[in-house]
Amino acid sequence: MHPVINTDDCIGCGVCVDECPMEILELNDDGVCAVADADSCIGCGACMESCPNGAITDIADD
């Protein structure tokens, strides 16, 4: 599982990074959210719910 992030909509605020209980997200060098550890995602949706810009659109089940 992993969040699906629309990098065009991400504003790099870091709210999703702070809200993820598994700490799988990070801000990359471009200042946008990226999945750092997809294997640890539990699919809770906290990142998706917390994103103020709606940049996280789904939790993909690999």
N, C-alpha and C positions, 0 to 999 in steps of 0.2 A: 504494500500500500504506500501511496505517497500523495501529497497535495499536488493538484494541477495549478500552476501559477501562470497567469497571463502577464508576462513581463512588461508588456506595453501599458498595462493598467497599474502596475505596482509603482507606488510613490516612494518606496524605500523608508517608510516610517518606522519599521521594526516592531510594530505591535504584534504581528503574528509570531515573530521570533520570541517575544516575551511571553506570549500566551501558550505556546506549545509545551505540554507537560513532559514530553520526551526529548525536548531540546534538539529536534532534527533540522530546524531551519536556521539559516544564517543570511546576512546581507553580504552579497558578493562584492567584488572590486568595483562593479558598475553601480553599486548602491541599490540593487534590487534584491528581492527575496529569492533564495535558492534552497533546494533540498540538499542538506549536507549528509543525511543518513537515512535514506528511504527504508532500509531494512528495519529500523526501529519505530516506524510510524504505526500507531495503533488505530488510526482512522477515526479519531474522536470528533474531528471537525472543529476543534477550538480555533485553529488558525483561520479557517474559512469564515466562521462566525465573527471573528474579531477584526477582520480586514475592513478598514473603513472605506476602501475604494472598490471592493468586490473583485480584487485581482485573483483571489483563490476561488476557482470555479467548481472544483470537484475533488473528491478523494478517490483516486484511481486504485483499483484492486488489480495488482499485477498478476 
